[in-house]
Amino acid sequence: MMIKHSTSIRVRYADTDQMRSVYYGKYFEYFEEARSDLLRSLGLPYTEIEKQGILLPVIEAFARYKKSARYDDLLSVETVVKELPVARIRIEYAILAEGEKEPIVEGYTVHGFVNAETGKPTRAPALFLQTLQEAMK
């Protein structure tokens, strides 16, 4: 069981570097946009999570670049959660260019659950877990 979501992103000119390819750091921004869309689609936008007194900082990030995207390419960012979190959540990403079957970039981010008041690690809130469990069915 897993949760999957897809986000479409059109590459802006500002996202490209001098070599006319998407600047490598931008892919992490694409991951962030897709992650936000995934959580929002589950009824858990970051604003709701923060209202519960929880922050989700990135504690690990990885990307493997296989091909470059270019200005005006239409990308699909496939976002997947494979396991229910306890104290951290891992979200995996595959970025595909329109019409392509193989990802041009693959990666993941790991987020810790942090109490907003104390700044200390905590477990995933019950509502968060319940929402993910229902989505995985």
C-alpha positions in Angstrom: 0.0 0.0 0.0 1.2 3.5 -0.8 0.1 7.0 -1.5 0.8 8.4 -5.0 0.2 11.9 -6.4 1.2 13.7 -9.5 1.9 17.4 -10.0 2.5 19.2 -13.3 5.2 21.8 -13.6 6.1 24.0 -16.6 9.8 24.9 -16.6 10.1 28.7 -16.4 13.0 30.5 -18.1 14.2 31.6 -14.6 14.6 27.9 -13.7 17.4 27.4 -16.3 21.1 28.0 -16.1 23.7 29.3 -18.5 23.7 25.9 -20.2 19.9 26.2 -20.9 19.1 23.3 -18.6 17.1 23.4 -15.4 19.5 24.4 -12.6 20.1 21.4 -10.4 18.8 23.0 -7.2 15.5 23.8 -8.8 14.5 20.2 -8.8 14.4 20.3 -5.0 11.9 23.2 -5.4 9.9 21.0 -7.7 10.0 18.3 -5.0 8.7 20.8 -2.5 5.8 21.9 -4.8 4.8 18.3 -5.4 5.1 17.5 -1.7 2.8 20.4 -0.8 0.3 19.3 -3.5 0.4 15.7 -2.1 -0.3 16.9 1.5 -3.0 19.3 0.3 -4.7 16.5 -1.7 -5.0 14.5 1.5 -6.6 17.5 3.3 -3.3 18.1 5.2 -1.9 21.4 3.9 1.2 22.6 5.7 -1.0 25.3 7.4 -3.1 22.6 9.0 -0.1 20.6 10.2 1.4 23.8 11.7 -1.9 24.6 13.4 -1.4 21.3 15.3 1.9 22.7 16.5 4.0 20.5 14.2 6.8 21.5 11.8 8.2 19.2 9.1 11.8 20.3 8.4 13.8 18.5 5.8 16.5 16.4 7.5 17.8 14.6 4.4 17.4 15.2 0.6 18.8 13.3 -2.4 18.5 13.6 -6.1 19.9 11.5 -9.0 20.0 13.4 -12.3 19.7 11.3 -15.4 18.7 13.9 -18.1 18.1 17.7 -18.2 14.8 19.5 -18.5 14.8 22.7 -20.5 12.8 25.9 -20.7 9.0 25.3 -21.4 9.2 21.5 -20.8 6.1 20.2 -19.1 7.1 18.0 -16.2 5.2 15.5 -14.1 6.4 15.1 -10.6 5.3 11.7 -9.2 5.3 11.8 -5.4 5.0 8.6 -3.4 4.8 7.7 0.3 5.4 4.0 0.9 5.4 3.8 4.7 3.5 5.3 7.6 5.7 7.6 9.5 6.6 7.4 13.2 9.1 10.2 14.0 10.0 10.9 10.3 8.5 10.6 6.9 10.2 9.7 3.6 8.7 11.0 0.4 10.0 9.8 -2.9 9.9 11.6 -6.2 10.2 10.8 -9.9 10.2 13.7 -12.4 9.2 12.8 -16.0 9.3 15.0 -19.0 6.1 15.0 -21.1 5.9 11.9 -23.3 8.8 10.2 -21.6 8.5 6.9 -19.7 11.8 7.0 -17.8 12.4 9.7 -15.1 14.8 12.4 -15.8 15.3 12.9 -12.0 14.6 10.7 -9.1 15.0 11.5 -5.4 13.6 11.7 -1.9 13.3 13.9 1.1 13.1 12.8 4.7 11.2 15.1 7.2 11.2 15.0 10.9 8.2 15.9 13.0 9.2 18.7 15.3 7.2 20.3 18.1 6.8 24.0 17.1 7.0 25.3 20.6 10.0 23.3 21.9 11.9 22.6 18.7 12.3 19.0 19.8 11.5 15.9 17.7 8.2 14.3 18.3 6.0 11.6 16.8 3.7 12.1 13.9 0.4 13.6 15.1 -2.6 11.2 15.3 -4.6 13.1 12.7 -1.7 12.9 10.3 -1.3 9.2 10.8 -5.0 8.5 10.5 -5.2 10.5 7.2 -2.3 8.6 5.7 -3.7 5.2 6.8 -7.0 6.0 5.2 -5.3 7.1 2.0 -3.2 3.9 1.8 -6.3 1.7 1.8 
